[in-house]
Amino acid sequence: KFDDTAAKKIKGVLDIIELDAGGVPPQLNKPMGGIAVIAENTWAAIKGREALEITWDYGPNKDYDSEMQTKEMVKSFESEGTVRRKDGDVAKAMSGASKILDRTYTTPYFAHGMIEPPCALANVKDNTCEVWAPIQHPQFAKDSVVGALGLDDKNVTVNVTLLGGAFGRKSKPDFIVEAA
């Protein structure tokens, strides 16, 4: 929940919009949810954002701990797993080995992030929508905008701009639906 009373008093702030979330787990074609400050310029948008009084619901993963997840995964390696394929006899080979090396290597959790942020421009007017965005799956983006806005397929155009190092993230059109 949020209170935008103070934010709307900031000179240059035009509107505050709540973006509904696509649910948990996040949907690839729906916004992740949040609050957008629409302003005449960047400074007004930043000041408007700072003036918002927000109470966030961090969802079911609010207590997620990557160190604990790593410990749990390492512990799970120590137990017997489910055999999916059997070639040879590992237990027999291990018991007869003259030397056994047992090592566990871990790396910290790293989010799969892209170099540049997702961005899109959408011009919606007269039951049409034209989008400009660096998207890897323009048809999925178009279908998602059609579904979100309830427009006729022929009235939505997606223009693909040059891509950066998105590493697959820009195949998901949630940010384009947000813009539209």
Summary of the structure (lengths in Angstrom):
residues: 180
radius of gyration: 24.1
end to end distance: 22.7
largest distance: 78.2
contacts: 410
relative contact order: 0.15
helix: 33%
strand: 18%
